[in-house]
Amino acid sequence: MLRAILNITFSIAGLILRVIAWVLPIYFIVKLVLPQNKYVLLASKYVEWLMAPTRDILGRLFPRLATTGLDLSPLALWILVLVAQWVLQLIRSILL
């Protein structure tokens, strides 16, 4: 019973992380090509709340980067999501 619950929980968490890992690069590329598209602006409401904490942390860690105007928060968040996927798979293989 517990094994089934853990399996479902890991599957749902893995699915959420996979969706985020796909949405971030697609959003970033589309935003570069069509920055004022109404669908991009709508998607930015949902993606921006994920990137804001990452942007704040990067701004504190690398203050000179913030002055250049280069926003690396999508890349940093994407890498964090990939690491989280790896850690989730590692924990899943240990527990199950």
ZANU-228997 format. One record per residue: x, y, z of N, C-alpha, C, CB in turn. Coordinates in nm, 2 decimals. Glycine has a CB too. Layout:
# residues N
{pt {X Y Z} {X Y Z} {X Y Z} {X Y Z}}
...
END
This chain:
# residues 96
{pt {0.08 -0.12 0.00} {0.00 0.00 0.00} {0.09 0.13 0.00} {-0.09 0.00 0.12}}
{pt {0.18 0.13 0.09} {0.27 0.25 0.10} {0.36 0.26 -0.03} {0.36 0.24 0.22}}
{pt {0.40 0.14 -0.08} {0.48 0.14 -0.20} {0.40 0.20 -0.32} {0.52 0.00 -0.23}}
{pt {0.27 0.17 -0.33} {0.19 0.22 -0.43} {0.17 0.37 -0.42} {0.05 0.15 -0.43}}
{pt {0.15 0.42 -0.30} {0.13 0.56 -0.28} {0.26 0.64 -0.31} {0.09 0.59 -0.13}}
{pt {0.37 0.58 -0.27} {0.50 0.64 -0.30} {0.53 0.64 -0.45} {0.62 0.57 -0.23}}
{pt {0.49 0.53 -0.52} {0.51 0.53 -0.67} {0.42 0.63 -0.74} {0.47 0.39 -0.71}}
{pt {0.30 0.65 -0.69} {0.21 0.75 -0.75} {0.27 0.89 -0.73} {0.07 0.74 -0.70}}
{pt {0.31 0.91 -0.60} {0.37 1.04 -0.57} {0.49 1.08 -0.65} {0.40 1.05 -0.42}}
{pt {0.58 0.98 -0.67} {0.70 1.00 -0.75} {0.66 1.02 -0.89} {0.80 0.89 -0.73}}
{pt {0.56 0.95 -0.94} {0.52 0.97 -1.08} {0.46 1.11 -1.11} {0.42 0.86 -1.12}}
{pt {0.38 1.15 -1.02} {0.32 1.29 -1.03} {0.43 1.40 -1.03} {0.21 1.31 -0.93}}
{pt {0.52 1.38 -0.93} {0.63 1.48 -0.91} {0.72 1.48 -1.04} {0.71 1.46 -0.79}}
{pt {0.75 1.36 -1.09} {0.83 1.35 -1.21} {0.76 1.41 -1.33} {0.86 1.21 -1.24}}
{pt {0.63 1.39 -1.34} {0.55 1.45 -1.45} {0.55 1.60 -1.45} {0.41 1.40 -1.45}}
{pt {0.53 1.66 -1.33} {0.53 1.80 -1.31} {0.67 1.86 -1.35} {0.50 1.84 -1.16}}
{pt {0.78 1.79 -1.30} {0.91 1.84 -1.34} {0.94 1.83 -1.49} {1.02 1.76 -1.26}}
{pt {0.89 1.72 -1.55} {0.91 1.71 -1.70} {0.84 1.82 -1.77} {0.87 1.57 -1.74}}
{pt {0.72 1.85 -1.73} {0.64 1.96 -1.80} {0.71 2.09 -1.78} {0.50 1.97 -1.74}}
{pt {0.76 2.12 -1.66} {0.83 2.24 -1.64} {0.96 2.25 -1.72} {0.87 2.26 -1.49}}
{pt {1.03 2.13 -1.73} {1.16 2.13 -1.81} {1.13 2.15 -1.96} {1.22 1.99 -1.79}}
{pt {1.01 2.11 -2.01} {0.98 2.14 -2.15} {0.92 2.28 -2.17} {0.88 2.04 -2.20}}
{pt {0.85 2.33 -2.08} {0.78 2.46 -2.09} {0.88 2.57 -2.09} {0.68 2.48 -1.98}}
{pt {0.98 2.57 -2.00} {1.08 2.68 -1.99} {1.15 2.71 -2.11} {1.18 2.64 -1.88}}
{pt {1.22 2.61 -2.18} {1.29 2.65 -2.31} {1.19 2.70 -2.42} {1.37 2.53 -2.36}}
{pt {1.08 2.63 -2.42} {0.98 2.67 -2.53} {0.93 2.82 -2.50} {0.86 2.58 -2.53}}
{pt {0.90 2.85 -2.38} {0.86 2.98 -2.34} {0.97 3.08 -2.37} {0.82 2.99 -2.19}}
{pt {1.09 3.05 -2.34} {1.20 3.14 -2.36} {1.23 3.17 -2.51} {1.33 3.08 -2.29}}
{pt {1.22 3.07 -2.59} {1.24 3.09 -2.73} {1.13 3.17 -2.79} {1.26 2.95 -2.80}}
{pt {1.00 3.13 -2.76} {0.89 3.20 -2.81} {0.89 3.35 -2.77} {0.76 3.14 -2.77}}
{pt {0.93 3.37 -2.64} {0.94 3.51 -2.59} {1.04 3.59 -2.67} {0.97 3.51 -2.44}}
{pt {1.15 3.53 -2.71} {1.25 3.60 -2.79} {1.20 3.64 -2.93} {1.38 3.52 -2.80}}
{pt {1.12 3.55 -2.99} {1.07 3.57 -3.12} {0.95 3.66 -3.12} {1.04 3.43 -3.19}}
{pt {0.86 3.63 -3.04} {0.73 3.71 -3.03} {0.71 3.77 -2.89} {0.61 3.62 -3.07}}
{pt {0.78 3.87 -2.86} {0.77 3.92 -2.72} {0.64 3.99 -2.68} {0.88 4.02 -2.69}}
{pt {0.56 4.04 -2.78} {0.44 4.11 -2.74} {0.31 4.03 -2.78} {0.43 4.24 -2.81}}
{pt {0.33 3.90 -2.81} {0.22 3.81 -2.84} {0.13 3.80 -2.72} {0.26 3.68 -2.90}}
{pt {0.00 3.80 -2.74} {-0.09 3.79 -2.62} {-0.08 3.66 -2.55} {-0.24 3.81 -2.67}}
{pt {-0.05 3.55 -2.62} {-0.04 3.42 -2.56} {0.10 3.41 -2.48} {-0.04 3.31 -2.66}}
{pt {0.20 3.48 -2.53} {0.32 3.49 -2.45} {0.31 3.57 -2.33} {0.44 3.55 -2.54}}
{pt {0.23 3.68 -2.34} {0.21 3.76 -2.22} {0.12 3.68 -2.12} {0.14 3.89 -2.26}}
{pt {0.03 3.60 -2.17} {-0.05 3.52 -2.08} {0.04 3.41 -2.01} {-0.17 3.46 -2.15}}
{pt {0.12 3.35 -2.08} {0.21 3.25 -2.03} {0.31 3.31 -1.93} {0.28 3.17 -2.14}}
{pt {0.35 3.43 -1.95} {0.45 3.49 -1.86} {0.39 3.51 -1.72} {0.49 3.63 -1.92}}
{pt {0.26 3.52 -1.71} {0.20 3.53 -1.58} {0.23 3.40 -1.50} {0.05 3.56 -1.59}}
{pt {0.23 3.29 -1.57} {0.24 3.16 -1.50} {0.39 3.12 -1.48} {0.17 3.06 -1.57}}
{pt {0.47 3.16 -1.58} {0.61 3.12 -1.57} {0.70 3.22 -1.49} {0.67 3.12 -1.72}}
{pt {0.65 3.34 -1.49} {0.73 3.45 -1.42} {0.74 3.42 -1.27} {0.67 3.58 -1.44}}
{pt {0.64 3.36 -1.21} {0.64 3.34 -1.06} {0.74 3.23 -1.03} {0.50 3.30 -1.01}}
{pt {0.78 3.15 -1.13} {0.88 3.05 -1.11} {1.02 3.11 -1.12} {0.87 2.93 -1.21}}
{pt {1.04 3.21 -1.21} {1.17 3.26 -1.24} {1.20 3.38 -1.14} {1.17 3.32 -1.38}}
{pt {1.11 3.44 -1.08} {1.13 3.55 -0.99} {1.23 3.52 -0.87} {1.00 3.61 -0.94}}
{pt {1.20 3.41 -0.80} {1.30 3.37 -0.69} {1.44 3.34 -0.74} {1.24 3.26 -0.61}}
{pt {1.44 3.27 -0.86} {1.57 3.24 -0.92} {1.65 3.37 -0.96} {1.56 3.15 -1.04}}
{pt {1.57 3.46 -1.01} {1.63 3.59 -1.05} {1.68 3.67 -0.93} {1.53 3.68 -1.13}}
{pt {1.61 3.66 -0.82} {1.65 3.73 -0.70} {1.78 3.67 -0.64} {1.54 3.73 -0.59}}
{pt {1.79 3.54 -0.64} {1.91 3.47 -0.59} {2.03 3.49 -0.68} {1.88 3.31 -0.58}}
{pt {2.01 3.49 -0.81} {2.12 3.52 -0.90} {2.16 3.66 -0.88} {2.08 3.49 -1.05}}
{pt {2.07 3.76 -0.86} {2.11 3.90 -0.84} {2.19 3.92 -0.71} {1.98 3.98 -0.83}}
{pt {2.16 3.84 -0.61} {2.24 3.85 -0.49} {2.37 3.78 -0.50} {2.16 3.79 -0.37}}
{pt {2.38 3.67 -0.57} {2.50 3.60 -0.59} {2.60 3.67 -0.68} {2.48 3.46 -0.63}}
{pt {2.54 3.72 -0.79} {2.62 3.79 -0.89} {2.57 3.93 -0.92} {2.62 3.70 -1.03}}
{pt {2.60 4.02 -0.84} {2.54 4.16 -0.85} {2.58 4.23 -0.99} {2.58 4.24 -0.74}}
{pt {2.70 4.20 -1.04} {2.74 4.26 -1.16} {2.66 4.21 -1.28} {2.89 4.23 -1.19}}
{pt {2.61 4.09 -1.27} {2.53 4.03 -1.37} {2.40 4.11 -1.38} {2.50 3.88 -1.34}}
{pt {2.34 4.15 -1.27} {2.22 4.23 -1.27} {2.23 4.36 -1.35} {2.17 4.25 -1.13}}
{pt {2.35 4.42 -1.34} {2.37 4.55 -1.40} {2.39 4.54 -1.55} {2.49 4.62 -1.34}}
{pt {2.42 4.42 -1.60} {2.44 4.40 -1.75} {2.31 4.39 -1.82} {2.52 4.28 -1.78}}
{pt {2.20 4.36 -1.75} {2.07 4.34 -1.82} {2.05 4.20 -1.87} {2.06 4.44 -1.92}}
{pt {2.15 4.11 -1.85} {2.14 3.97 -1.90} {2.07 3.89 -1.80} {2.28 3.91 -1.93}}
{pt {1.96 3.83 -1.84} {1.87 3.75 -1.75} {1.90 3.60 -1.77} {1.72 3.78 -1.77}}
{pt {1.97 3.54 -1.68} {2.00 3.40 -1.68} {1.91 3.32 -1.60} {2.14 3.38 -1.64}}
{pt {1.80 3.37 -1.55} {1.71 3.30 -1.46} {1.64 3.18 -1.53} {1.61 3.39 -1.40}}
{pt {1.60 3.19 -1.66} {1.54 3.07 -1.72} {1.64 2.96 -1.73} {1.49 3.11 -1.86}}
{pt {1.77 2.99 -1.76} {1.87 2.88 -1.77} {1.90 2.82 -1.64} {2.00 2.94 -1.83}}
{pt {1.91 2.91 -1.54} {1.94 2.86 -1.40} {1.82 2.77 -1.35} {1.96 2.98 -1.30}}
{pt {1.70 2.82 -1.37} {1.58 2.74 -1.33} {1.57 2.61 -1.40} {1.45 2.82 -1.35}}
{pt {1.60 2.61 -1.53} {1.60 2.49 -1.61} {1.70 2.39 -1.56} {1.63 2.52 -1.76}}
{pt {1.82 2.43 -1.52} {1.92 2.35 -1.47} {1.88 2.29 -1.33} {2.06 2.42 -1.45}}
{pt {1.82 2.38 -1.25} {1.76 2.33 -1.12} {1.66 2.23 -1.14} {1.71 2.45 -1.04}}
{pt {1.57 2.24 -1.24} {1.46 2.14 -1.26} {1.53 2.01 -1.30} {1.37 2.20 -1.37}}
{pt {1.63 2.02 -1.39} {1.70 1.89 -1.43} {1.76 1.82 -1.31} {1.80 1.92 -1.54}}
{pt {1.83 1.90 -1.23} {1.89 1.84 -1.11} {1.78 1.78 -1.01} {1.97 1.95 -1.03}}
{pt {1.67 1.85 -1.00} {1.56 1.80 -0.92} {1.50 1.67 -0.98} {1.44 1.90 -0.91}}
{pt {1.49 1.66 -1.11} {1.45 1.54 -1.17} {1.55 1.42 -1.14} {1.44 1.55 -1.33}}
{pt {1.68 1.45 -1.15} {1.78 1.35 -1.12} {1.77 1.31 -0.97} {1.92 1.41 -1.15}}
{pt {1.76 1.40 -0.88} {1.75 1.37 -0.74} {1.62 1.29 -0.71} {1.75 1.50 -0.65}}
{pt {1.51 1.32 -0.78} {1.39 1.25 -0.76} {1.40 1.10 -0.81} {1.27 1.32 -0.84}}
{pt {1.46 1.09 -0.92} {1.49 0.95 -0.97} {1.58 0.87 -0.88} {1.55 0.96 -1.12}}
{pt {1.68 0.94 -0.83} {1.77 0.87 -0.73} {1.70 0.83 -0.61} {1.89 0.97 -0.70}}
{pt {1.62 0.92 -0.55} {1.54 0.88 -0.43} {1.44 0.77 -0.46} {1.47 1.01 -0.37}}
{pt {1.38 0.78 -0.58} {1.28 0.68 -0.62} {1.35 0.54 -0.63} {1.21 0.71 -0.75}}
{pt {1.47 0.54 -0.69} {1.53 0.41 -0.71} {1.58 0.35 -0.57} {1.65 0.42 -0.80}}
{pt {1.61 0.44 -0.48} {1.66 0.39 -0.35} {1.54 0.34 -0.27} {1.72 0.51 -0.27}}
{pt {1.43 0.41 -0.27} {1.31 0.37 -0.19} {1.23 0.26 -0.25} {1.22 0.49 -0.17}}
{pt {1.22 0.26 -0.38} {1.13 0.15 -0.44} {1.22 0.05 -0.50} {1.04 0.22 -0.55}}
END
